[in-house]
């Protein structure tokens, strides 16, 4: 904490500003204005003036009436270079094998705009370019994503907060951007997707948005997020009643990066549930059972299983699979048990993880196939 010793060279407003930042850094859930006033003292009008100044410079963000440290704070910490480096490595591993028309970029807040720290070019002859090190203005898609984290209230930024997505278009380029959030709420970086206007038809844009959001979620998880709800939940937003997912939406959801909750039956008739990595091939689910995994014995005795996958943020999608599971011989799974383990490691931890020996061991491991009798999905409130 800043020293409170009276000193003619100290500036009271500066001391109070430092105290505000110290208090916010110490409170994981943020602070209301009243709570902050109780902690730092002084006048309410003075506090609001300081908070407004800090928000305008991205040092404080306000979400649902609670103040939090803003993305500019993180740019001052010694951990920033390591964070940038780890994000760049994760970004490159996540995009290395994607075949797509859009060019992807990872950008970092820089003043009133952003700077490109990594690029993954698209596969077309006509494509957007994001040279590493290039500066970008705050009016671009990623600049809007960062600005939305400041709590500013114009209609466009409110839409960015609701959608978790920024957009930008001119005569040549259509851009989309999604935030990377270390805590699942506050943006620390942005992933950008750019398409030449000539290639930005509605179907392509929808597919790019889905890939972009998945990439932002994966990168957020890799830097520590346990949930992903950019800017926090807007209590005024309606989730809507439960509706069935279309076959296309269900297949897309099943190919997302979720943990599968496998439920099977123990010998005494009680349920056993275990979270697992999985691979979905469009018709069945593949799992890897570690040596001594009790659920492997349970399905050998009773092959009836159910699997659930759920999205813990709106639109609250989930999928349900009911069917049978069995251990299969290595030649029955594409690539054998080693190939399955490698694919699972790369899928959940990023490209290159499947080259680590401890993640592809086969001694005692088994491949398990889940054959669905019924698959359905829903989104919204309700079961």
BELJOHU-V403124 format. One record per run of one state. SS is the DSSP state (H for helix, E for strand, C for the rest). FROM is the first residue (numbers start at 1). TO is the last residue. If there is no record, write none. Layout:
[[SS & FROM & TO] [SS & FROM & TO]]
This chain:
[[C & 1 & 11] [H & 12 & 26] [C & 27 & 30] [E & 31 & 31] [C & 32 & 32] [H & 33 & 40] [C & 41 & 43] [H & 44 & 56] [C & 57 & 59] [E & 60 & 63] [C & 64 & 65] [E & 66 & 69] [C & 70 & 70] [H & 71 & 74] [C & 75 & 79] [H & 80 & 95] [C & 96 & 102] [E & 103 & 110] [C & 111 & 112] [E & 113 & 120] [C & 121 & 134] [E & 135 & 136] [C & 137 & 140] [H & 141 & 148] [C & 149 & 154] [H & 155 & 163] [C & 164 & 165] [E & 166 & 169] [C & 170 & 172] [E & 173 & 181] [C & 182 & 186] [E & 187 & 196] [H & 197 & 199] [C & 200 & 201] [H & 202 & 222] [C & 223 & 240] [E & 241 & 241] [C & 242 & 242] [E & 243 & 244] [C & 245 & 246] [H & 247 & 254] [C & 255 & 259] [E & 260 & 265] [C & 266 & 270] [E & 271 & 276] [C & 277 & 278] [E & 279 & 280] [C & 281 & 283] [E & 284 & 289] [C & 290 & 293] [H & 294 & 301] [C & 302 & 303] [E & 304 & 310] [C & 311 & 316] [E & 317 & 328] [C & 329 & 329] [H & 330 & 332] [C & 333 & 335] [H & 336 & 349] [C & 350 & 352] [H & 353 & 355] [C & 356 & 356] [H & 357 & 359] [C & 360 & 365] [E & 366 & 379] [C & 380 & 380] [E & 381 & 381] [C & 382 & 383]]
